[in-house]
Structure formats: structure tokens, C-alpha cells
Amino acid sequence: MSGKSQYTEENIRSLDWKEHIRMRPGMYIGKLGDGSSPDDGIYILLKEVLDNSIDEYVMGAGKTIEVSVQSSRVVVRDYGRGIPLGKLVDVVSKMNTGGKYDTRAFKKAVGLNGVGTKAVNALSDYFKVESNRDGLTAFAKFNKGELKEELQPEQSSRRRGTKVTFIPDESIFKNFKFRSEYISRMLKNYVYLNTGLTILFNNEKYFSENGLKDLLIERIKDNDITYPIIHLMGDDIEVAITHSKIQYSEEYHSFVNGQNTTQGGTHLSSFREAFVKTVREFYGKNYDASDIRKSIVAAVSIKVMEPVFESQTKTKLGSTEMGGNLPSVRVYINEFLKTKLDNFLHKNQEVAEAIQRKILQAEKERKELSGIRKLAKERAKKASLHNKKLRDCRIHFGDLKESKRLESTLFITEGDSASGSITKSRDVNTQAVFSLRGKPLNSYGMSKKIVYENEEFNLLQSALNIEDSIEDLRYNNIVIATDADVDGMHIRLLIITFFLQFFPELIKRGHLYILQTPLFRVRNKKETIYCYSENEKIDAIQKLKSNPEITRFKGLGEISPDEFGHFIGDNIKLDPVMLDEDKSSEELLSFYMGKNTPDRQSFIIDNLKVELDVLD
């Protein structure tokens, strides 16, 4: 027994609420991240606070929510009923405490587990909650979950409501940065799902009159839609549907009780099934499901009594029942579409004809590609068996049993040396590597046929598992890892073109990134500093003094596997690839990949000169 570890009462430790959250933050907010991904923890903190304000609006209390994000400081102010003053501290610091346990008050709220604001409190370096109600005000201040100051209720003329201020703890969220693009998208979703609600974000107003119809109008431009958006509403359901002219893949935006379920769930699978069934019955044709849904852009929102999600971050609905006296989610959505969509198509013949033309076009293209697709799949399978292109990881995005699934990453590299370094230094559990051979083809203006005929595109599509639907994506993060030189930038642009041309939803959902790797290494005998710019190099030289050794990395292959582990591990730096919401995919592709124009030449001169000077 002497060689075995002892297991006694002394080994048993009870953690209080804040210790448990801080020790296991992933259980409460998913992955931590640095703010470069829309599902990083700092946005979950904001969402948890906002959900409470949204639930107040749903209950008819407060039509405006003010959100301010300045550097690392977040303030959320609503004008709801205000937290009961006698329970102010308990609500944000005592687990399993909250009004949402009383279903009489919150029948279809998002946060039913009483954990949200407690997690924000525990994971914040500074947290203050203030409540104003009945002519009184009170507040409580915390540091990492520890109560530091409390104001007992006193007279006040402030408008009723709750104000929460927090600063995420930098010891947990390392080198984090809030990106306004991600916050803006989150807030827009809130107003689309709550018509009549006004959200002010850093004094910019977000408001919607038409719900999910407005969401689709924002996401797909007028010149991209095949027919006017179909907008249908029921007591506990709302859907908006159209088909894109230029997009190949299916695109869905799904919500439950105001929560954006980015991974879908029972409601989305039920909608996809019900849409196919309704269309088949309307036309009296047994069209292939893939032809019916090809290029569809749709949004679906349902309200469920006490929803069950498959993770604390509530990104996938697990509930099969609507609750109350309603039927199952599947039956409810099917009956809704069977009635509402069928009636709409009978009353709008032009839309019905446009949908049928779209289906027949998809059917024709599928049959023309059937032989090519079969050969392409065989080639992809053979290449996978011989492990020529893809060095896979053990955990994938869709593996919901693994807490690290949000960290699943595919690095797209160019050249054997770069892919070799990443392969040797990666985390085999969550990081995969796909190696390109030379520069990819410029796919701008080409049809989907080229994806199957071009070996690189075919194998990349196969590795990502996105041929039939983006919902089947195998990796949460797709990272382009190329050299920081002119050729590397060109390869990045060609890869982005491929995704923008054929799979734009990957970019719209925030899955595509550029890997930042250091340009310089500055070191002496005691310390090594990696620099990502000329200015950082100058600062490092001044810090280390004594004529430090300076190395210029000309390519990824020059970085040793040991060093690479530093740049793709906890210290990874990613630049998200984001779309300009004011421009369509076609406009962006035409500008960057079409014929040379004076405008594009001016853009290159203005934006790349500094970078090229550094590279020289």
C-alpha cells in the first residue's frame, strides 16, 4: 500500500460556489478564449446579464436596455422591475437562487438554472449590481465573487430597473478584447426576437418592427433573394424563409426563448423536416430533400416551457416537448408549417412558382454532378485512408460529450515544413492539420462543379464535412495558417474566396480565422520575447537591452515545433474573418477577386504598403 496514493477524509474538499466556478469555468461558460470568437467566454458573460434584462422586457417591464462596452468594462442597464432589494446579494452570489424558479413569473425564460449572474460575478475582477425600485436604491460590489461593499436600501429618484457593471478577470480571460462586431450581432438578434424593444449599444440604436423578417433582410441582400421573404407567426413560433440566388449551402438562424441556438437542436431538425414535407405535399411531388433545401436561408424561433439545453451555454436545444398542453416540438412545428406555409403558397402563386423553379434547378444541377460527386467522394475517402492531406484530431465540434468540443480546430497550412511543425506541436485531442499543395485555384465566378473536380477543394470540403450542410461541420474553428509574406497573403485570399463563394455561412457564423504568428524573436540568456510587429520588436530590444539576439521568421517552416506549440496553444492569436454587413458576398468577391480596378489598386496601396515595408 505504501506505493499507492492515500484516499482519506482529508482528500475530500468542498468548494463554495465561487471557487467551483473559478476552478471549472468551462462548465458554466464554455471555452474561455480571448474574444476573437463569438462563442468565447467574455460574450457569454455579457449574454448572461442581458438575458435577465430581456426576460424583464418579455414580462412587460422596461422597453429599453442600455449597453456600454468601453475597453474591458461592461455596463448593462435595464428599466425593468429591479431585483428585490432584500435579495440583491443572494441573487448574484448564492447558487440556485432566482425568480425564474417560479414559473408563474417566468414561464418561458432563458435562464432557468439560477447560475448566469453568479458565473459573471465569480469570473469578474470587478462586479457591481444596483437595483432601483419603489423609490429606493441599493447596490453590492464584488471582487472575484467576494462581497466587498454593500449599500443598504435608501431613498432615490432614479428610474426603476437593474444596472450591472463588470470587468472580466484577466487572470482567467488572458489578453482578452471585446469585438464590437460580435456584440452588435448578439444585440441585433435580441431586437429581432423582441419586436418593440430598443437596445442602445454605445449610443447606437437597435430596433426591429418585423422580427425575423428584419433578420433575413439584414443577412441576405435584396439582389440575392429568389423571392420575397415568407414571414409566418404563431403563438409560440415565428419563421422567416427565402432562397438565395448565389449561395449553395443551407443557412439557418434558430432561437429558443430568445436564445440563439447556434448548434440548432430538436426545433431546427423539426423545421427542416417539416419544410420538406410541406413542400412535397403542396406540389404533389416527392422532390429530394436536398433539392428542396438547397440555398435556403431561414430563421426559426420557438418558445418552450422550461427548455432543456445540451450545455450551460445553451447553444443546442435538447427538449422534445413544448410544455403545457402543447404537443411535441416536432409535431408542433410540423402542424404550424403544414397550415401556415401551405396557406401562404396557395395565396402567393408567384412565390410558389419561384420555389418550384429553384427546386427543379437544384435537381438538374444535382443530377449533372452526380457522377462527379461519386468519383470525388471516392477520391476523398482514398486520400483520407492514406492520410495524405489530413492529420485529424480526436475530438470534433459535433461530439457533445466532450467539454472541449468548442476548441476543435482545423489548421489549413501550405507546404510540408509548416504543416510538419504544426503537426508535431499541436494538441492531438482538439487540433487537426490540413496541408495544401501549392496555391489554391481562384474559384471566383466558378460553379460548384469545380469543388468536386479540384482535388484540393474536394478534399478540404470532405475534411470539413460540409458538402451537404454546414450543420455537419466537424471543427468549430477553421484557421488559415500561411506565411506572413506576399505569397502567404495571396493564399489566404484564395482560401477565403473559396469559402465566400461556396460556403459563406462558415464566415457568417464566425468559424474562419487567420493565425497570427510572430515576425521576430528577440532574446538574451534570460528571456525570450516574440514580436508580431516592427513596433513590438523595437519595444523588446529596449526592454532586453545588451544587444539581444534578433531572429526574423521568414516563414512558418522556420519556427521549430517546440516554439510553434507556444503559438497554437494557450497563447494562440487569431484574427477572425468577418463580412462587411453593408456588402453582399457577390460585391466582396467582385471587388477582391474580379478584374483589376482603380478602386482595388488604391485599396492595396493604402492598406498593404506598411505591411510590405515590414516584410522587406
C-alpha positions in Angstrom: 0.0 0.0 0.0 2.9 2.3 0.6 3.4 2.9 -3.2 -0.3 3.9 -3.7 -1.8 7.3 -3.1 -3.9 7.5 0.1 -7.6 8.3 -0.1 -9.0 9.5 3.2 -11.3 12.2 4.6 -8.5 14.7 4.1 -8.7 14.2 0.3 -12.4 15.3 0.2 -12.7 19.0 -0.3 -15.9 21.1 -0.6 -15.8 24.1 -2.8 -18.0 27.1 -2.2 -20.0 28.4 -5.2 -17.4 30.9 -6.5 -14.4 28.6 -6.0 -16.2 25.9 -8.1 -17.0 28.4 -10.9 -13.4 29.8 -11.0 -11.9 26.3 -10.9 -14.2 24.9 -13.6 -15.3 27.9 -15.7 -15.8 25.8 -18.8 -18.7 24.1 -17.1 -20.6 27.4 -16.9 -19.5 29.5 -19.9 -17.9 27.0 -22.4 -14.5 27.9 -23.7 -12.6 30.9 -22.3 -10.9 32.4 -25.4 -9.7 35.9 -25.9 -12.7 37.5 -27.6 -11.6 36.5 -31.2 -14.5 34.0 -31.4 -18.2 34.8 -30.9 -18.6 31.9 -28.5 -15.7 33.0 -26.3 -16.5 33.3 -22.6 -16.5 37.1 -22.3 -19.5 37.3 -24.7 -21.3 34.6 -22.6 -20.8 36.8 -19.5 -22.5 39.6 -21.4 -25.2 37.4 -22.6 -26.0 36.0 -19.1 -26.5 39.6 -17.8 -28.6 40.6 -20.9 -30.8 37.5 -20.7 -32.1 38.8 -17.3 -32.9 42.2 -18.8 -34.6 40.6 -21.8 -36.8 38.5 -19.6 -37.9 41.6 -17.8 -39.0 43.1 -21.2 -40.8 39.8 -22.0 -42.7 40.2 -18.8 -43.8 43.7 -19.9 -41.3 45.7 -17.7 -39.0 48.1 -19.5 -38.8 48.8 -23.2 -35.2 50.0 -23.4 -31.9 48.4 -22.5 -28.6 50.3 -22.5 -25.3 48.5 -23.1 -21.9 50.2 -22.9 -18.6 48.4 -23.6 -15.5 50.5 -23.1 -12.2 48.6 -23.2 -12.8 45.8 -20.7 -15.6 47.5 -18.7 -19.2 46.4 -19.5 -22.4 48.1 -18.2 -25.9 46.8 -18.8 -28.8 49.0 -17.6 -32.5 48.0 -17.9 -35.7 49.7 -16.9 -37.5 46.6 -15.6 -38.9 46.0 -12.2 -35.5 45.9 -10.5 -34.2 43.0 -8.4 -36.0 42.8 -5.0 -33.7 44.8 -2.7 -33.7 42.3 0.1 -32.3 39.6 -2.2 -29.9 41.7 -4.1 -26.7 39.9 -2.8 -28.3 36.4 -2.8 -29.4 36.7 -6.5 -25.8 37.3 -7.7 -23.9 35.2 -5.2 -26.0 32.3 -3.9 -26.4 29.3 -6.2 -29.9 28.1 -7.1 -31.4 31.5 -6.2 -33.6 33.5 -8.6 -37.0 34.4 -9.7 -37.0 32.1 -12.7 -37.6 29.1 -10.5 -41.2 30.5 -10.1 -42.7 29.5 -13.4 -45.7 31.8 -12.6 -43.3 34.7 -13.1 -41.1 33.4 -15.9 -42.9 30.7 -17.9 -40.6 30.8 -20.9 -37.4 32.4 -19.7 -33.9 31.6 -21.0 -32.0 31.3 -17.7 -33.8 28.7 -15.6 -30.9 27.4 -13.6 -30.1 30.4 -11.4 -26.4 30.2 -12.4 -25.9 33.0 -15.0 -25.1 36.2 -13.0 -23.3 34.1 -10.3 -20.9 33.0 -13.0 -20.4 36.5 -14.2 -19.7 37.6 -10.6 -17.3 34.9 -9.8 -15.3 35.4 -13.1 -15.1 39.2 -12.8 -12.3 41.2 -11.3 -15.0 43.8 -10.6 -18.7 43.2 -10.4 -21.4 45.7 -9.2 -25.1 45.2 -9.2 -27.5 48.0 -8.5 -31.3 47.8 -8.2 -33.8 50.6 -8.2 -37.4 50.0 -7.2 -40.2 51.5 -5.2 -38.3 54.8 -4.7 -35.3 53.0 -3.2 -31.9 52.0 -4.4 -29.3 49.5 -3.2 -26.1 48.1 -4.6 -23.4 45.4 -3.9 -19.8 45.3 -5.1 -17.8 42.2 -5.5 -14.2 41.1 -6.4 -13.9 37.6 -7.9 -17.2 36.7 -6.2 -16.2 38.1 -2.8 -18.6 40.8 -1.4 -16.6 44.0 -0.8 -19.2 46.7 -0.3 -22.9 46.8 0.2 -25.3 49.8 0.2 -28.5 49.1 2.2 -31.7 50.5 0.6 -32.0 54.2 0.7 -34.3 56.8 -0.9 -33.6 57.5 -4.6 -35.3 59.3 -7.5 -33.6 57.0 -10.1 -35.8 55.2 -12.6 -36.6 51.7 -11.7 -34.6 48.8 -13.1 -31.3 47.0 -12.7 -27.7 48.1 -13.6 -24.9 45.6 -13.7 -21.2 46.6 -14.2 -18.4 44.1 -14.6 -14.8 43.7 -15.7 -13.8 40.1 -16.7 -10.9 38.7 -14.6 -7.7 38.9 -16.7 -6.2 36.0 -14.8 -8.9 33.8 -16.4 -9.5 35.6 -19.7 -6.0 36.2 -20.8 -5.3 39.1 -23.2 -9.0 39.4 -24.0 -10.6 42.0 -26.2 -14.3 42.7 -26.8 -15.1 42.9 -30.5 -18.0 45.2 -31.2 -18.9 43.2 -34.3 -19.8 40.2 -32.2 -21.7 42.2 -29.6 -23.6 44.1 -32.3 -24.7 40.8 -33.9 -25.9 39.5 -30.5 -27.9 42.6 -29.7 -29.5 42.7 -33.2 -30.7 39.1 -32.6 -32.3 40.3 -29.3 -34.3 43.0 -31.0 -35.3 40.8 -33.9 -36.7 38.4 -31.4 -38.4 41.0 -29.3 -40.1 43.5 -31.6 -40.7 46.8 -29.9 -37.6 46.5 -27.7 -34.9 49.2 -28.0 -31.3 48.4 -27.2 -28.7 51.3 -27.1 -25.2 50.0 -27.7 -22.6 52.7 -27.0 -25.4 55.1 -28.0 -26.2 53.3 -31.3 -29.9 52.3 -31.5 -31.1 48.8 -32.4 -34.8 48.3 -33.0 -37.0 46.0 -35.1 -40.6 46.1 -36.2 -40.7 43.0 -38.3 -38.9 40.4 -36.2 -37.2 37.6 -38.1 -38.1 39.1 -41.4 -35.7 42.0 -40.5 -33.1 39.5 -39.6 -33.1 37.9 -43.0 -33.2 41.3 -44.7 -30.0 42.2 -42.9 -28.3 38.8 -43.6 -29.3 38.5 -47.3 -29.4 41.4 -49.6 -32.3 42.2 -52.0 -30.4 41.3 -55.1 -29.5 37.9 -53.6 -33.0 36.6 -52.8 -35.0 34.4 -55.2 -38.4 35.6 -53.9 -39.8 38.0 -51.2 -39.3 36.7 -47.7 -42.0 34.5 -46.3 -42.8 35.6 -42.8 -45.1 33.4 -40.6 -46.1 33.8 -37.0 -48.0 31.8 -34.3 -48.4 32.0 -30.6 -45.1 30.3 -29.8 -43.4 30.2 -33.1 -42.1 32.6 -35.8 -40.3 31.7 -39.1 -38.9 33.6 -42.0 -37.9 31.8 -45.2 -36.4 32.6 -48.6 -33.8 31.1 -51.0 -30.6 32.7 -52.1 -29.7 33.2 -55.8 -26.0 32.7 -55.4 -25.5 30.7 -52.2 -25.1 26.9 -52.5 -25.5 25.8 -48.9 -28.4 25.9 -46.4 -28.3 28.7 -43.9 -30.3 28.7 -40.7 -30.7 31.0 -37.7 -32.5 29.3 -34.9 -33.7 30.5 -31.5 -35.4 29.2 -28.3 -36.9 31.6 -25.9 -34.7 34.4 -27.3 -31.5 32.3 -27.1 -29.5 31.9 -30.3 -29.1 28.2 -30.6 -26.1 28.2 -33.0 -25.9 24.4 -33.0 -29.6 24.0 -33.6 -31.3 21.2 -31.8 -34.7 19.5 -31.9 -36.5 22.6 -33.2 -34.2 23.1 -36.1 -34.2 19.5 -37.2 -38.0 19.5 -36.9 -38.2 22.7 -39.0 -36.0 21.2 -41.8 -38.1 18.1 -41.8 -41.4 19.9 -41.8 -40.4 22.3 -44.6 -39.6 19.4 -46.9 -42.8 17.6 -46.0 -45.0 20.6 -46.6 -43.3 21.5 -49.9 -43.7 17.9 -51.2 -47.4 17.8 -50.2 -48.1 21.2 -51.8 -46.6 20.4 -55.2 -47.6 16.7 -55.0 -44.1 15.7 -55.9 -41.6 13.6 -54.0 -38.7 16.0 -54.5 -35.4 15.2 -53.0 -34.9 16.9 -49.6 -31.5 18.3 -50.6 -33.1 19.9 -53.7 -35.9 21.5 -51.7 -33.5 22.9 -49.1 -30.6 23.9 -51.4 -29.8 27.6 -51.0 -32.5 28.1 -48.3 -32.0 30.9 -45.9 -34.3 30.6 -42.9 -34.9 31.7 -39.4 -37.0 29.9 -36.8 -37.8 30.9 -33.3 -39.9 29.0 -30.7 -40.9 29.4 -27.1 -40.7 26.3 -24.9 -41.8 25.8 -21.3 -38.7 25.2 -19.2 -36.4 24.4 -22.1 -33.6 21.8 -21.7 -30.3 22.7 -23.4 -27.4 20.3 -24.0 -24.9 22.7 -22.4 -24.7 25.6 -20.0 -24.1 28.0 -22.9 -27.5 27.0 -24.3 -26.4 26.6 -27.9 -28.4 23.4 -28.7 -31.9 22.6 -27.7 -32.4 19.1 -26.2 -36.1 19.4 -25.3 -38.5 17.3 -27.3 -41.7 18.8 -25.7 -43.2 22.3 -25.9 -44.6 22.0 -22.4 -48.0 22.8 -21.1 -50.8 21.2 -23.1 -48.9 21.6 -26.4 -47.7 18.6 -28.5 -44.1 17.7 -29.0 -41.7 20.2 -30.7 -41.7 18.1 -33.8 -45.4 17.8 -34.1 -46.0 21.4 -33.2 -43.6 22.8 -35.9 -44.9 20.3 -38.5 -48.6 21.3 -37.9 -47.7 25.0 -38.0 -45.9 24.8 -41.3 -48.5 22.4 -42.8 -51.2 25.0 -42.1 -49.4 28.4 -42.4 -46.9 27.7 -45.2 -49.4 25.8 -47.3 -51.9 28.6 -47.0 -49.3 31.2 -47.9 -48.2 29.3 -51.0 -51.8 28.9 -52.2 -52.3 32.7 -51.8 -49.0 33.7 -53.3 -48.7 31.9 -56.6 -45.7 33.8 -57.8 -43.7 32.8 -54.8 -44.8 29.2 -55.1 -43.7 29.1 -58.8 -40.3 30.7 -57.8 -39.7 28.0 -55.2 -40.6 25.2 -57.7 -38.2 26.7 -60.3 -35.5 26.8 -57.6 -36.1 23.1 -56.7 -36.1 22.0 -60.3 -32.8 23.9 -61.0 -31.3 22.3 -57.9 -32.4 18.9 -59.1 -30.9 19.4 -62.6 -27.6 20.5 -61.1 -27.5 17.6 -58.7 -28.1 15.1 -61.5 -25.4 16.7 -63.6 -23.0 16.5 -60.7 -24.0 13.0 -59.5 -21.2 11.2 -61.4 -18.6 13.8 -60.5 -19.7 13.7 -56.8 -19.4 10.0 -56.6 -15.9 10.0 -58.0 -14.9 12.9 -55.8 -16.1 11.1 -52.7 -14.1 8.0 -53.6 -11.0 10.1 -54.1 -11.5 11.9 -50.8 -12.0 8.6 -49.0 -8.9 7.1 -50.6 -6.8 10.2 -49.7 -8.1 10.0 -46.1 -7.2 6.4 -45.8 -3.6 7.1 -46.9 -3.6 10.2 -44.6 -2.0 12.3 -47.3 -3.8 15.6 -46.6 -5.5 15.5 -43.2 -4.0 14.8 -39.8 -7.1 14.6 -37.8 -7.8 15.2 -34.1 -9.7 13.0 -31.6 -12.5 15.5 -30.6 -14.8 17.1 -33.1 -17.3 20.0 -33.0 -20.3 17.7 -33.0 -19.1 15.5 -30.2 -21.3 16.9 -27.5 -19.9 14.5 -24.8 -16.7 16.4 -24.8 -16.3 19.7 -22.9 -13.5 20.8 -25.3 -15.6 20.5 -28.5 -15.6 24.3 -28.9 -11.8 24.2 -29.1 -11.8 21.7 -32.1 -9.7 23.4 -34.8 -8.5 22.7 -38.3 -5.3 24.4 -39.4 -5.1 24.9 -43.2 -1.4 25.1 -44.0 0.7 25.5 -47.1 3.9 23.4 -47.6 5.3 20.4 -45.8 7.6 22.3 -43.4 4.8 24.4 -42.0 2.3 21.5 -41.7 5.1 19.4 -40.2 5.8 21.9 -37.4 2.2 22.4 -36.5 1.5 18.6 -36.6 4.4 17.9 -34.2 3.4 20.7 -31.7 -0.4 20.6 -31.9 -2.9 19.2 -29.3 -3.9 15.9 -30.9 -7.2 15.9 -29.0 -8.5 19.1 -30.4 -6.3 20.3 -33.3 -6.2 18.9 -36.8 -4.0 19.9 -39.8 -4.9 20.0 -43.5 -1.9 20.5 -45.8 -2.4 22.4 -49.1 -0.2 21.7 -52.1 0.8 24.9 -53.7 -1.6 27.9 -54.3 -5.3 27.1 -54.4 -7.3 27.9 -57.5 -9.1 31.2 -57.8 -12.6 30.0 -57.6 -14.3 33.4 -58.1 -17.2 33.1 -60.6 -16.9 29.3 -60.9 -19.8 26.8 -60.3 -20.0 24.2 -57.5 -18.7 21.7 -60.1 -15.2 23.0 -59.5 -15.3 21.9 -55.9 -15.6 18.3 -56.9 -13.2 18.5 -59.9 -10.4 20.3 -58.0 -8.6 17.8 -55.7 -7.6 20.4 -53.1 -11.2 21.8 -52.8 -12.8 18.4 -52.8 -10.5 17.1 -50.0 -10.9 20.3 -48.0 -14.7 20.1 -48.3 -14.5 16.4 -47.3 -12.3 17.1 -44.3 -14.8 19.8 -43.0 -17.8 17.5 -43.8 -19.8 20.4 -45.2 -20.9 19.1 -48.6 -24.5 18.6 -47.7 -25.0 21.0 -44.8 -23.0 23.5 -42.7 -24.8 21.9 -39.7 -22.4 18.8 -40.1 -19.2 20.9 -39.7 -16.6 18.8 -37.9 -14.4 21.7 -36.5 -15.6 24.8 -34.6 -12.5 26.8 -35.7 -11.1 26.8 -39.2 -7.7 28.6 -39.1 -5.7 29.7 -42.2 -2.0 29.3 -41.3 0.2 30.8 -44.0 3.5 32.7 -44.1 3.3 36.4 -43.3 4.6 37.4 -46.8 3.0 38.4 -50.1 2.6 34.8 -51.2 1.0 33.9 -47.9 -1.4 36.8 -48.1 -2.4 35.7 -51.6 -3.1 32.1 -50.4 -5.2 33.5 -47.6 -7.2 35.5 -50.0 -7.7 32.5 -52.3 -8.9 30.3 -49.4 -11.3 33.0 -48.2 -12.6 33.3 -51.8 -13.3 29.6 -51.8 -15.4 29.8 -48.6 -17.1 33.0 -49.5 -18.0 31.6 -53.0 -19.4 28.2 -51.8 -19.7 28.2 -48.0 -20.3 31.8 -46.9 -22.2 30.6 -43.8 -18.9 29.4 -42.3 -17.7 33.0 -42.3 -21.1 34.5 -41.3 -21.2 32.2 -38.2 -17.6 33.2 -37.2 -15.8 29.9 -37.9 -13.0 31.2 -40.1 -9.7 32.8 -38.7 -6.2 33.9 -39.7 -3.4 32.6 -37.5 -1.1 35.3 -36.2 2.5 34.1 -35.9 5.5 36.2 -34.8 7.6 38.1 -37.2 10.6 38.4 -34.8 12.2 36.6 -31.9 14.2 38.9 -29.6 16.1 37.1 -26.8 19.0 37.2 -24.4 20.2 34.5 -22.0 17.4 35.1 -19.5 14.3 36.0 -21.6 12.7 35.5 -25.0 10.1 37.8 -26.5 8.1 37.1 -29.6 7.1 40.1 -31.6 4.2 40.4 -34.1 5.2 43.8 -35.5 8.1 46.2 -36.0 7.0 48.3 -33.1 6.9 45.3 -30.8 10.4 44.4 -31.9 11.6 47.9 -31.0 10.0 47.7 -27.6 11.5 44.2 -26.9 15.0 45.4 -27.8 14.7 48.3 -25.4 13.4 46.0 -22.7 16.1 43.4 -23.0 19.0 45.8 -23.8 22.5 44.4 -24.0 22.4 43.7 -27.8 19.9 40.9 -27.7 19.8 38.3 -30.5 17.2 39.1 -33.1 15.7 36.5 -35.4 13.4 37.3 -38.4 11.0 34.5 -39.2 10.5 34.5 -42.9 8.1 31.5 -43.0 6.2 29.2 -40.7 8.7 26.4 -41.5 11.4 28.3 -39.8 9.6 28.1 -36.5 10.6 25.0 -34.6 7.8 22.6 -33.4 8.8 23.4 -29.8 8.2 27.1 -30.4 5.1 26.5 -32.5 3.4 24.9 -29.5 3.6 28.3 -27.9 1.7 30.0 -30.7 -1.1 27.4 -31.2 -1.7 26.6 -27.5 -3.0 28.8 -24.7 -1.3 31.9 -26.3 -2.8 31.4 -29.7 -3.6 34.7 -31.5 -6.4 34.6 -34.1 -7.8 37.3 -36.3 -11.5 36.5 -37.2 -12.5 36.8 -40.8 -15.6 39.0 -40.8 -18.0 40.1 -43.5 -18.9 43.7 -44.1 -22.7 43.6 -43.4 -23.2 46.5 -45.8 -22.0 44.4 -48.7 -23.2 41.2 -50.2 -20.9 38.2 -50.8 -21.0 38.9 -54.5 -19.9 42.5 -54.1 -17.0 41.5 -51.9 -15.9 38.8 -54.3 -16.1 41.1 -57.2 -14.0 43.8 -55.5 -11.2 41.5 -54.3 -11.1 38.8 -56.9 -12.7 40.3 -60.1 -10.9 42.2 -62.8 -8.4 44.8 -61.6 -9.9 48.2 -61.0 -8.6 51.6 -59.9 -10.5 51.3 -56.7 -8.9 48.0 -55.8 -5.5 49.2 -56.7 -5.9 52.2 -54.4 -7.1 49.9 -51.6 -4.0 47.7 -51.9 -1.7 50.8 -52.0 -3.4 52.3 -48.9 -3.7 49.2 -46.8 -0.7 47.0 -47.7 2.2 49.4 -48.0 3.0 49.4 -44.3 2.9 45.6 -44.1 5.1 45.1 -47.1 7.6 47.6 -45.7 7.8 45.4 -42.5 8.2 42.2 -44.6 11.0 43.7 -46.6 
